[in-house]
Amino acid sequence: MRIARDRIVTALRDRGQQARADWVERELPEHVDPAKHSGLLATLHLNPADLVDASSP
């Protein structure tokens, strides 16, 4: 299961968190492993289930 970085960025920008979105864009890989980055997603108050790519394995 992977999450497209763009989905995280979009979610942050929708909440008005431009600086965090910019940081995510620079620092995270194109496809994010929610297990590996669970702490970061929790810090950003993002639910991985809401962001998962439908086509990801």
PQR file with spaces between the fields and no chain letter, atoms N, CA, C, O and H, PARSE charges and radii, in Angstrom:
ATOM       1  N    MET     1       0.852   -1.170    0.000 -0.4000 1.5000
ATOM       2  CA   MET     1       0.000    0.000    0.000 -0.0000 2.0000
ATOM       3  C    MET     1       0.902    1.239    0.000  0.5500 1.7000
ATOM       4  O    MET     1       1.819    1.353    0.813 -0.5500 1.4000
ATOM       5  N    ARG     2       0.629    2.144   -0.909 -0.4000 1.5000
ATOM       6  CA   ARG     2       1.417    3.370   -1.010 -0.0000 2.0000
ATOM       7  C    ARG     2       0.488    4.570   -1.152  0.5500 1.7000
ATOM       8  O    ARG     2      -0.668    4.450   -1.555 -0.5500 1.4000
ATOM       9  H    ARG     2      -0.116    2.051   -1.569  0.4000 1.0000
ATOM      10  N    ILE     3       1.032    5.717   -0.808 -0.4000 1.5000
ATOM      11  CA   ILE     3       0.291    6.971   -0.932 -0.0000 2.0000
ATOM      12  C    ILE     3       1.087    7.884   -1.853  0.5500 1.7000
ATOM      13  O    ILE     3       2.290    8.066   -1.663 -0.5500 1.4000
ATOM      14  H    ILE     3       1.972    5.814   -0.480  0.4000 1.0000
ATOM      15  N    ALA     4       0.430    8.450   -2.837 -0.4000 1.5000
ATOM      16  CA   ALA     4       1.090    9.410   -3.719 -0.0000 2.0000
ATOM      17  C    ALA     4       1.391   10.681   -2.930  0.5500 1.7000
ATOM      18  O    ALA     4       0.513   11.238   -2.271 -0.5500 1.4000
ATOM      19  H    ALA     4      -0.546    8.302   -2.992  0.4000 1.0000
ATOM      20  N    ARG     5       2.614   11.121   -3.004 -0.4000 1.5000
ATOM      21  CA   ARG     5       3.024   12.344   -2.302 -0.0000 2.0000
ATOM      22  C    ARG     5       2.107   13.510   -2.651  0.5500 1.7000
ATOM      23  O    ARG     5       1.805   14.342   -1.795 -0.5500 1.4000
ATOM      24  H    ARG     5       3.327   10.669   -3.539  0.4000 1.0000
ATOM      25  N    ASP     6       1.664   13.573   -3.904 -0.4000 1.5000
ATOM      26  CA   ASP     6       0.788   14.663   -4.339 -0.0000 2.0000
ATOM      27  C    ASP     6      -0.518   14.713   -3.552  0.5500 1.7000
ATOM      28  O    ASP     6      -1.067   15.790   -3.318 -0.5500 1.4000
ATOM      29  H    ASP     6       1.909   12.897   -4.599  0.4000 1.0000
ATOM      30  N    ARG     7      -1.016   13.542   -3.144 -0.4000 1.5000
ATOM      31  CA   ARG     7      -2.260   13.517   -2.360 -0.0000 2.0000
ATOM      32  C    ARG     7      -2.034   14.127   -0.983  0.5500 1.7000
ATOM      33  O    ARG     7      -2.903   14.821   -0.455 -0.5500 1.4000
ATOM      34  H    ARG     7      -0.570   12.667   -3.334  0.4000 1.0000
ATOM      35  N    ILE     8      -0.877   13.870   -0.408 -0.4000 1.5000
ATOM      36  CA   ILE     8      -0.543   14.453    0.895 -0.0000 2.0000
ATOM      37  C    ILE     8      -0.411   15.964    0.755  0.5500 1.7000
ATOM      38  O    ILE     8      -0.949   16.724    1.560 -0.5500 1.4000
ATOM      39  H    ILE     8      -0.171   13.307   -0.837  0.4000 1.0000
ATOM      40  N    VAL     9       0.311   16.388   -0.276 -0.4000 1.5000
ATOM      41  CA   VAL     9       0.512   17.816   -0.531 -0.0000 2.0000
ATOM      42  C    VAL     9      -0.831   18.519   -0.733  0.5500 1.7000
ATOM      43  O    VAL     9      -1.065   19.592   -0.177 -0.5500 1.4000
ATOM      44  H    VAL     9       0.748   15.770   -0.930  0.4000 1.0000
ATOM      45  N    THR    10      -1.696   17.920   -1.519 -0.4000 1.5000
ATOM      46  CA   THR    10      -3.009   18.514   -1.773 -0.0000 2.0000
ATOM      47  C    THR    10      -3.822   18.625   -0.496  0.5500 1.7000
ATOM      48  O    THR    10      -4.465   19.647   -0.260 -0.5500 1.4000
ATOM      49  H    THR    10      -1.506   17.048   -1.971  0.4000 1.0000
ATOM      50  N    ALA    11      -3.802   17.591    0.329 -0.4000 1.5000
ATOM      51  CA   ALA    11      -4.547   17.622    1.590 -0.0000 2.0000
ATOM      52  C    ALA    11      -4.042   18.746    2.486  0.5500 1.7000
ATOM      53  O    ALA    11      -4.836   19.443    3.118 -0.5500 1.4000
ATOM      54  H    ALA    11      -3.280   16.760    0.137  0.4000 1.0000
ATOM      55  N    LEU    12      -2.733   18.924    2.544 -0.4000 1.5000
ATOM      56  CA   LEU    12      -2.164   19.988    3.370 -0.0000 2.0000
ATOM      57  C    LEU    12      -2.501   21.368    2.810  0.5500 1.7000
ATOM      58  O    LEU    12      -2.862   22.273    3.563 -0.5500 1.4000
ATOM      59  H    LEU    12      -2.088   18.358    2.031  0.4000 1.0000
ATOM      60  N    ARG    13      -2.387   21.528    1.515 -0.4000 1.5000
ATOM      61  CA   ARG    13      -2.711   22.821    0.896 -0.0000 2.0000
ATOM      62  C    ARG    13      -4.196   23.159    1.080  0.5500 1.7000
ATOM      63  O    ARG    13      -4.547   24.319    1.294 -0.5500 1.4000
ATOM      64  H    ARG    13      -2.093   20.793    0.903  0.4000 1.0000
ATOM      65  N    ASP    14      -5.061   22.152    0.997 -0.4000 1.5000
ATOM      66  CA   ASP    14      -6.492   22.374    1.208 -0.0000 2.0000
ATOM      67  C    ASP    14      -6.768   22.893    2.617  0.5500 1.7000
ATOM      68  O    ASP    14      -7.747   23.603    2.844 -0.5500 1.4000
ATOM      69  H    ASP    14      -4.776   21.209    0.823  0.4000 1.0000
ATOM      70  N    ARG    15      -5.900   22.533    3.558 -0.4000 1.5000
ATOM      71  CA   ARG    15      -6.052   23.005    4.944 -0.0000 2.0000
ATOM      72  C    ARG    15      -5.283   24.295    5.199  0.5500 1.7000
ATOM      73  O    ARG    15      -5.252   24.791    6.326 -0.5500 1.4000
ATOM      74  H    ARG    15      -5.104   21.956    3.373  0.4000 1.0000
ATOM      75  N    GLY    16      -4.664   24.837    4.159 -0.4000 1.5000
ATOM      76  CA   GLY    16      -3.939   26.087    4.309 -0.0000 2.0000
ATOM      77  C    GLY    16      -2.550   25.937    4.911  0.5500 1.7000
ATOM      78  O    GLY    16      -1.971   26.918    5.380 -0.5500 1.4000
ATOM      79  H    GLY    16      -4.689   24.435    3.244  0.4000 1.0000
ATOM      80  N    GLN    17      -2.011   24.732    4.905 -0.4000 1.5000
ATOM      81  CA   GLN    17      -0.695   24.467    5.482 -0.0000 2.0000
ATOM      82  C    GLN    17       0.355   24.436    4.374  0.5500 1.7000
ATOM      83  O    GLN    17       0.919   23.390    4.051 -0.5500 1.4000
ATOM      84  H    GLN    17      -2.481   23.936    4.524  0.4000 1.0000
ATOM      85  N    GLN    18       0.597   25.616    3.803 -0.4000 1.5000
ATOM      86  CA   GLN    18       1.486   25.733    2.650 -0.0000 2.0000
ATOM      87  C    GLN    18       2.923   25.335    2.971  0.5500 1.7000
ATOM      88  O    GLN    18       3.554   24.624    2.189 -0.5500 1.4000
ATOM      89  H    GLN    18       0.139   26.465    4.065  0.4000 1.0000
ATOM      90  N    ALA    19       3.442   25.777    4.097 -0.4000 1.5000
ATOM      91  CA   ALA    19       4.838   25.477    4.447 -0.0000 2.0000
ATOM      92  C    ALA    19       5.036   23.974    4.633  0.5500 1.7000
ATOM      93  O    ALA    19       6.039   23.421    4.183 -0.5500 1.4000
ATOM      94  H    ALA    19       2.929   26.354    4.732  0.4000 1.0000
ATOM      95  N    ARG    20       4.093   23.317    5.290 -0.4000 1.5000
ATOM      96  CA   ARG    20       4.199   21.864    5.465 -0.0000 2.0000
ATOM      97  C    ARG    20       4.103   21.152    4.127  0.5500 1.7000
ATOM      98  O    ARG    20       4.829   20.189    3.880 -0.5500 1.4000
ATOM      99  H    ARG    20       3.278   23.766    5.656  0.4000 1.0000
ATOM     100  N    ALA    21       3.219   21.618    3.272 -0.4000 1.5000
ATOM     101  CA   ALA    21       3.069   21.013    1.947 -0.0000 2.0000
ATOM     102  C    ALA    21       4.366   21.158    1.150  0.5500 1.7000
ATOM     103  O    ALA    21       4.795   20.220    0.480 -0.5500 1.4000
ATOM     104  H    ALA    21       2.630   22.400    3.473  0.4000 1.0000
ATOM     105  N    ASP    22       4.980   22.326    1.225 -0.4000 1.5000
ATOM     106  CA   ASP    22       6.250   22.553    0.535 -0.0000 2.0000
ATOM     107  C    ASP    22       7.325   21.603    1.051  0.5500 1.7000
ATOM     108  O    ASP    22       8.099   21.052    0.268 -0.5500 1.4000
ATOM     109  H    ASP    22       4.631   23.089    1.770  0.4000 1.0000
ATOM     110  N    TRP    23       7.373   21.411    2.369 -0.4000 1.5000
ATOM     111  CA   TRP    23       8.366   20.525    2.973 -0.0000 2.0000
ATOM     112  C    TRP    23       8.152   19.088    2.507  0.5500 1.7000
ATOM     113  O    TRP    23       9.106   18.405    2.134 -0.5500 1.4000
ATOM     114  H    TRP    23       6.744   21.858    3.005  0.4000 1.0000
ATOM     115  N    VAL    24       6.899   18.630    2.528 -0.4000 1.5000
ATOM     116  CA   VAL    24       6.578   17.266    2.088 -0.0000 2.0000
ATOM     117  C    VAL    24       7.000   17.081    0.636  0.5500 1.7000
ATOM     118  O    VAL    24       7.556   16.044    0.276 -0.5500 1.4000
ATOM     119  H    VAL    24       6.125   19.184    2.831  0.4000 1.0000
ATOM     120  N    GLU    25       6.739   18.076   -0.190 -0.4000 1.5000
ATOM     121  CA   GLU    25       7.108   18.008   -1.608 -0.0000 2.0000
ATOM     122  C    GLU    25       8.619   17.846   -1.787  0.5500 1.7000
ATOM     123  O    GLU    25       9.067   17.118   -2.673 -0.5500 1.4000
ATOM     124  H    GLU    25       6.287   18.919    0.102  0.4000 1.0000
ATOM     125  N    ARG    26       9.390   18.517   -0.958 -0.4000 1.5000
ATOM     126  CA   ARG    26      10.855   18.449   -1.062 -0.0000 2.0000
ATOM     127  C    ARG    26      11.433   17.177   -0.452  0.5500 1.7000
ATOM     128  O    ARG    26      12.395   16.624   -0.984 -0.5500 1.4000
ATOM     129  H    ARG    26       9.026   19.108   -0.239  0.4000 1.0000
ATOM     130  N    GLU    27      10.869   16.709    0.646 -0.4000 1.5000
ATOM     131  CA   GLU    27      11.524   15.681    1.451 -0.0000 2.0000
ATOM     132  C    GLU    27      11.039   14.253    1.253  0.5500 1.7000
ATOM     133  O    GLU    27      11.811   13.318    1.462 -0.5500 1.4000
ATOM     134  H    GLU    27      10.088   17.159    1.079  0.4000 1.0000
ATOM     135  N    LEU    28       9.798   14.055    0.861 -0.4000 1.5000
ATOM     136  CA   LEU    28       9.276   12.695    0.763 -0.0000 2.0000
ATOM     137  C    LEU    28       9.392   12.161   -0.658  0.5500 1.7000
ATOM     138  O    LEU    28       9.390   12.924   -1.624 -0.5500 1.4000
ATOM     139  H    LEU    28       9.171   14.815    0.692  0.4000 1.0000
ATOM     140  N    PRO    29       9.492   10.840   -0.770 -0.5600 1.5000
ATOM     141  CA   PRO    29       9.537   10.232   -2.102  0.2800 2.0000
ATOM     142  C    PRO    29       8.191   10.372   -2.808  0.5500 1.7000
ATOM     143  O    PRO    29       7.183   10.699   -2.182 -0.5500 1.4000
ATOM     144  N    GLU    30       8.185   10.126   -4.101 -0.4000 1.5000
ATOM     145  CA   GLU    30       6.968   10.262   -4.902 -0.0000 2.0000
ATOM     146  C    GLU    30       5.835    9.374   -4.384  0.5500 1.7000
ATOM     147  O    GLU    30       4.671    9.772   -4.407 -0.5500 1.4000
ATOM     148  H    GLU    30       9.004    9.861   -4.609  0.4000 1.0000
ATOM     149  N    HIS    31       6.179    8.177   -3.920 -0.4000 1.5000
ATOM     150  CA   HIS    31       5.202    7.261   -3.335 -0.0000 2.0000
ATOM     151  C    HIS    31       5.640    6.969   -1.903  0.5500 1.7000
ATOM     152  O    HIS    31       6.751    6.494   -1.663 -0.5500 1.4000
ATOM     153  H    HIS    31       7.125    7.854   -3.901  0.4000 1.0000
ATOM     154  N    VAL    32       4.754    7.259   -0.962 -0.4000 1.5000
ATOM     155  CA   VAL    32       5.056    7.166    0.463 -0.0000 2.0000
ATOM     156  C    VAL    32       4.506    5.856    1.024  0.5500 1.7000
ATOM     157  O    VAL    32       3.360    5.489    0.764 -0.5500 1.4000
ATOM     158  H    VAL    32       3.852    7.645   -1.156  0.4000 1.0000
ATOM     159  N    ASP    33       5.335    5.163    1.791 -0.4000 1.5000
ATOM     160  CA   ASP    33       4.915    3.946    2.485 -0.0000 2.0000
ATOM     161  C    ASP    33       4.300    4.371    3.821  0.5500 1.7000
ATOM     162  O    ASP    33       5.014    4.879    4.685 -0.5500 1.4000
ATOM     163  H    ASP    33       6.266    5.461    2.002  0.4000 1.0000
ATOM     164  N    PRO    34       2.980    4.172    4.010 -0.5600 1.5000
ATOM     165  CA   PRO    34       2.350    4.640    5.241  0.2800 2.0000
ATOM     166  C    PRO    34       2.895    3.959    6.498  0.5500 1.7000
ATOM     167  O    PRO    34       2.873    4.559    7.573 -0.5500 1.4000
ATOM     168  N    ALA    35       3.377    2.734    6.391 -0.4000 1.5000
ATOM     169  CA   ALA    35       3.949    2.068    7.556 -0.0000 2.0000
ATOM     170  C    ALA    35       5.270    2.738    7.959  0.5500 1.7000
ATOM     171  O    ALA    35       5.524    2.964    9.142 -0.5500 1.4000
ATOM     172  H    ALA    35       3.394    2.247    5.518  0.4000 1.0000
ATOM     173  N    LYS    36       6.090    3.046    6.981 -0.4000 1.5000
ATOM     174  CA   LYS    36       7.387    3.665    7.240 -0.0000 2.0000
ATOM     175  C    LYS    36       7.242    5.108    7.725  0.5500 1.7000
ATOM     176  O    LYS    36       8.038    5.567    8.544 -0.5500 1.4000
ATOM     177  H    LYS    36       5.883    2.862    6.020  0.4000 1.0000
ATOM     178  N    HIS    37       6.237    5.823    7.228 -0.4000 1.5000
ATOM     179  CA   HIS    37       6.048    7.233    7.561 -0.0000 2.0000
ATOM     180  C    HIS    37       4.820    7.471    8.446  0.5500 1.7000
ATOM     181  O    HIS    37       4.238    8.555    8.419 -0.5500 1.4000
ATOM     182  H    HIS    37       5.590    5.451    6.563  0.4000 1.0000
ATOM     183  N    SER    38       4.426    6.463    9.226 -0.4000 1.5000
ATOM     184  CA   SER    38       3.220    6.580   10.055 -0.0000 2.0000
ATOM     185  C    SER    38       3.324    7.718   11.063  0.5500 1.7000
ATOM     186  O    SER    38       2.341    8.416   11.313 -0.5500 1.4000
ATOM     187  H    SER    38       4.898    5.582    9.248  0.4000 1.0000
ATOM     188  N    GLY    39       4.500    7.910   11.640 -0.4000 1.5000
ATOM     189  CA   GLY    39       4.688    8.991   12.607 -0.0000 2.0000
ATOM     190  C    GLY    39       4.502   10.358   11.977  0.5500 1.7000
ATOM     191  O    GLY    39       3.873   11.239   12.564 -0.5500 1.4000
ATOM     192  H    GLY    39       5.298    7.344   11.436  0.4000 1.0000
ATOM     193  N    LEU    40       5.043   10.535   10.791 -0.4000 1.5000
ATOM     194  CA   LEU    40       4.900   11.813   10.092 -0.0000 2.0000
ATOM     195  C    LEU    40       3.442   12.066    9.729  0.5500 1.7000
ATOM     196  O    LEU    40       2.936   13.174    9.911 -0.5500 1.4000
ATOM     197  H    LEU    40       5.554    9.820   10.314  0.4000 1.0000
ATOM     198  N    LEU    41       2.767   11.040    9.216 -0.4000 1.5000
ATOM     199  CA   LEU    41       1.361   11.204    8.852 -0.0000 2.0000
ATOM     200  C    LEU    41       0.519   11.539   10.082  0.5500 1.7000
ATOM     201  O    LEU    41      -0.405   12.347    9.999 -0.5500 1.4000
ATOM     202  H    LEU    41       3.178   10.140    9.068  0.4000 1.0000
ATOM     203  N    ALA    42       0.831   10.928   11.210 -0.4000 1.5000
ATOM     204  CA   ALA    42       0.109   11.230   12.453 -0.0000 2.0000
ATOM     205  C    ALA    42       0.378   12.669   12.884  0.5500 1.7000
ATOM     206  O    ALA    42      -0.538   13.371   13.314 -0.5500 1.4000
ATOM     207  H    ALA    42       1.583   10.271   11.278  0.4000 1.0000
ATOM     208  N    THR    43       1.622   13.106   12.771 -0.4000 1.5000
ATOM     209  CA   THR    43       1.980   14.487   13.124 -0.0000 2.0000
ATOM     210  C    THR    43       1.229   15.484   12.246  0.5500 1.7000
ATOM     211  O    THR    43       0.834   16.554   12.709 -0.5500 1.4000
ATOM     212  H    THR    43       2.366   12.536   12.421  0.4000 1.0000
ATOM     213  N    LEU    44       1.039   15.132   10.994 -0.4000 1.5000
ATOM     214  CA   LEU    44       0.329   16.000   10.058 -0.0000 2.0000
ATOM     215  C    LEU    44      -1.194   15.851   10.168  0.5500 1.7000
ATOM     216  O    LEU    44      -1.945   16.524    9.461 -0.5500 1.4000
ATOM     217  H    LEU    44       1.360   14.262   10.618  0.4000 1.0000
ATOM     218  N    HIS    45      -1.634   14.969   11.054 -0.4000 1.5000
ATOM     219  CA   HIS    45      -3.065   14.700   11.261 -0.0000 2.0000
ATOM     220  C    HIS    45      -3.733   14.226    9.976  0.5500 1.7000
ATOM     221  O    HIS    45      -4.817   14.678    9.610 -0.5500 1.4000
ATOM     222  H    HIS    45      -1.025   14.423   11.628  0.4000 1.0000
ATOM     223  N    LEU    46      -3.043   13.289    9.296 -0.4000 1.5000
ATOM     224  CA   LEU    46      -3.568   12.705    8.066 -0.0000 2.0000
ATOM     225  C    LEU    46      -3.829   11.225    8.289  0.5500 1.7000
ATOM     226  O    LEU    46      -2.990   10.521    8.852 -0.5500 1.4000
ATOM     227  H    LEU    46      -2.162   12.921    9.594  0.4000 1.0000
ATOM     228  N    ASN    47      -4.983   10.752    7.850 -0.4000 1.5000
ATOM     229  CA   ASN    47      -5.345    9.352    7.959 -0.0000 2.0000
ATOM     230  C    ASN    47      -4.909    8.653    6.668  0.5500 1.7000
ATOM     231  O    ASN    47      -5.405    8.978    5.590 -0.5500 1.4000
ATOM     232  H    ASN    47      -5.664   11.323    7.392  0.4000 1.0000
ATOM     233  N    PRO    48      -3.990    7.702    6.772 -0.5600 1.5000
ATOM     234  CA   PRO    48      -3.510    7.024    5.564  0.2800 2.0000
ATOM     235  C    PRO    48      -4.637    6.404    4.747  0.5500 1.7000
ATOM     236  O    PRO    48      -4.560    6.392    3.518 -0.5500 1.4000
ATOM     237  N    ALA    49      -5.666    5.897    5.385 -0.4000 1.5000
ATOM     238  CA   ALA    49      -6.779    5.273    4.673 -0.0000 2.0000
ATOM     239  C    ALA    49      -7.475    6.264    3.738  0.5500 1.7000
ATOM     240  O    ALA    49      -8.036    5.859    2.720 -0.5500 1.4000
ATOM     241  H    ALA    49      -5.728    5.907    6.383  0.4000 1.0000
ATOM     242  N    ASP    50      -7.445    7.543    4.067 -0.4000 1.5000
ATOM     243  CA   ASP    50      -8.075    8.562    3.231 -0.0000 2.0000
ATOM     244  C    ASP    50      -7.216    8.939    2.036  0.5500 1.7000
ATOM     245  O    ASP    50      -7.701    9.572    1.098 -0.5500 1.4000
ATOM     246  H    ASP    50      -6.989    7.872    4.893  0.4000 1.0000
ATOM     247  N    LEU    51      -5.935    8.555    2.060 -0.4000 1.5000
ATOM     248  CA   LEU    51      -4.987    9.011    1.049 -0.0000 2.0000
ATOM     249  C    LEU    51      -4.452    7.916    0.136  0.5500 1.7000
ATOM     250  O    LEU    51      -3.793    8.216   -0.859 -0.5500 1.4000
ATOM     251  H    LEU    51      -5.540    8.041    2.822  0.4000 1.0000
ATOM     252  N    VAL    52      -4.716    6.677    0.447 -0.4000 1.5000
ATOM     253  CA   VAL    52      -4.128    5.551   -0.281 -0.0000 2.0000
ATOM     254  C    VAL    52      -4.553    5.558   -1.741  0.5500 1.7000
ATOM     255  O    VAL    52      -5.716    5.802   -2.064 -0.5500 1.4000
ATOM     256  H    VAL    52      -5.252    6.433    1.256  0.4000 1.0000
ATOM     257  N    ASP    53      -3.591    5.286   -2.619 -0.4000 1.5000
ATOM     258  CA   ASP    53      -3.867    5.157   -4.053 -0.0000 2.0000
ATOM     259  C    ASP    53      -4.700    3.903   -4.267  0.5500 1.7000
ATOM     260  O    ASP    53      -4.348    2.831   -3.773 -0.5500 1.4000
ATOM     261  H    ASP    53      -2.646    5.087   -2.357  0.4000 1.0000
ATOM     262  N    ALA    54      -5.777    4.024   -4.982 -0.4000 1.5000
ATOM     263  CA   ALA    54      -6.649    2.884   -5.238 -0.0000 2.0000
ATOM     264  C    ALA    54      -5.921    1.783   -6.007  0.5500 1.7000
ATOM     265  O    ALA    54      -6.224    0.604   -5.827 -0.5500 1.4000
ATOM     266  H    ALA    54      -6.063    4.894   -5.383  0.4000 1.0000
ATOM     267  N    SER    55      -4.977    2.149   -6.850 -0.4000 1.5000
ATOM     268  CA   SER    55      -4.288    1.163   -7.697 -0.0000 2.0000
ATOM     269  C    SER    55      -2.988    0.656   -7.082  0.5500 1.7000
ATOM     270  O    SER    55      -2.278   -0.123   -7.717 -0.5500 1.4000
ATOM     271  H    SER    55      -4.731    3.107   -6.996  0.4000 1.0000
ATOM     272  N    SER    56      -2.663    1.075   -5.871 -0.4000 1.5000
ATOM     273  CA   SER    56      -1.375    0.652   -5.301 -0.0000 2.0000
ATOM     274  C    SER    56      -1.456   -0.741   -4.736  0.5500 1.7000
ATOM     275  O    SER    56      -2.509   -1.142   -4.241 -0.5500 1.4000
ATOM     276  H    SER    56      -3.240    1.708   -5.356  0.4000 1.0000
ATOM     277  N    PRO    57      -0.359   -1.504   -4.797 -0.5600 1.5000
ATOM     278  CA   PRO    57      -0.343   -2.874   -4.258  0.2800 2.0000
ATOM     279  C    PRO    57      -0.280   -2.871   -2.746  0.5500 1.7000
ATOM     280  O    PRO    57      -0.259   -3.934   -2.126 -0.5500 1.4000
